[in-house]
Amino acid sequence: MTARVKGPTDHVVIVGAGLGGLSAALRLAGAGRKVTVIERESVPGGRNGLLNKDGYAFDTGPTVLTMPDLIQDALSCVGEELKDWMELLPLKPLYRAFYHDGSSLDVHAETGR
């Protein structure tokens, strides 16, 4: 049986603390709603994670942040600035892909490279 809430509510429960859930929580909180975020994992982030194995660190999700304006937009809903929460450092190259045959590919921010 599904319980239904009659009438408007100012308390919103968000299932999942990935980027989508966290973004929704910020926007709803900024609009004056009480927000509860529930997450099954021990840390927030969803697919944005880090795996440390045998002295190496592996991204378990996105490797490159290509649209920091989207994060700033969500943070601004609650009066926060991205620069107050993290420092974005330019990387050269953005990332390096290694292939099974021993070759590699460097990805650069400058389109002319």
Residue pairs with C-beta under 8 A, 6 or more apart in sequence:
10 32
10 33
10 34
11 33
11 34
11 35
11 36
12 28
12 33
12 34
12 35
12 36
13 35
13 36
13 37
13 38
14 21
14 24
14 25
14 28
14 35
14 36
14 37
14 38
15 21
15 38
16 37
16 38
16 39
16 46
17 37
17 38
17 39
17 41
17 44
17 45
17 46
18 44
18 45
18 46
18 47
18 48
19 45
19 46
19 48
20 46
21 37
21 39
21 46
22 37
22 44
22 74
23 70
23 74
25 35
25 37
26 74
26 75
26 77
26 78
27 74
27 77
28 35
29 35
29 77
29 78
30 77
30 78
30 79
31 77
37 44
43 49
45 61
46 61
47 60
47 61
47 62
48 60
48 61
48 62
49 59
49 60
49 61
50 57
50 58
50 59
50 60
51 57
51 58
51 60
52 58
63 95
64 94
64 95
64 107
65 71
65 88
68 82
68 88
71 82
72 81
72 82
75 81
75 82
75 85
82 88
90 109
92 108
92 109
93 106
93 107
93 108
94 107
94 108
94 109
95 106
95 107
96 104
96 105
96 106
96 107
97 104
97 105
97 107
98 104
99 105
